[in-house]
Amino acid sequence: MDPATAEDHLRLVRSLGCRSVHIGGGEPLLRPDNLGEILEVAGRVGVSIEYVGTNSSWFKDLESAKRILVGYPSLIPENFI
């Protein structure tokens, strides 16, 4: 999902009283730049992200995983790896 569409949907769910969602479906971490933009949009519209579901199909090795995960300020790779 592109960030503009995500913003439309997040604004809608927020207007209906939803304060948090989770992100899943497909594999969000195959496009980490896109996911980062969507996380920023969620923060702007006041919707918390409970968690991001992953099947880890993007995982190749420990170092590449750290490079992807460190791009998200709310995640600290050392806590997960």
N, C-alpha and C positions, 0 to 999 in steps of 0.2 A: 504494500500500500504506500502510495506517495504521501509526503508530509501534509500537503494541502487537503487531501481526502481524509487523512487521519484527524486533522484539525476539525473538519466539519463534523465527523462522527464523535469526536471527544467533546466538542461544544454541545452537541445534541444530548449525549448521555449525561453531561454535567447539568444541563437545563432540566433534565428529568430527575435530578437528585442524586445521581451516582457520583461518588467521590473517589472511587478507585476501580481499576481494571487490571487485567493481566494481558500480556501480549503473547500470542502463540500462533499456531497455524502455519503451515509451511515451515520455514526455518528462518526466524528473524535475524540470526547472526550470520547468515550468508551475505547480508548487506549491512555491515556494521555502521557505515556512514549514514545510511537511511534510517536505521534504528536510532542512532544518536539524535537525528533531527526530530524524530517522532517523540522521543523522550523529552526533548526541549519543548515541543509543542504542548505535550501533556502538562508540563509544569506551568506553562504560560496560561493555560485555560483552567487550571486548578483541579486536575485529575491526577491522583497518585497512581503510580504503577506498582501493583503488589508484587509481581514477578514477571520475568520473561522466560517462557517455556522454550526449551531447546532439546533437540534430539542429538545434538553434538555432531551432526554430519559435517560441520565446518572444521572440526578438530583434526589437526594433522600431527602436531607434536606440542610438547609443553611450552616451548619458546614462542611459537606462533600463537598459541592460545593466550599467553600472557600479553602479547602485543595487541590482540583484539580486545581483551577484557580491560586492559589498563586505559583504554579510550573512554571508559564510562566512569565519571567521577564518583558515582555512588557505589562502585564495586572496587574492592581492594583484592587483587588477585592472590596475594599471599594468604588471605583468609579462605580461599577456595582450593588452592593448589598446594 
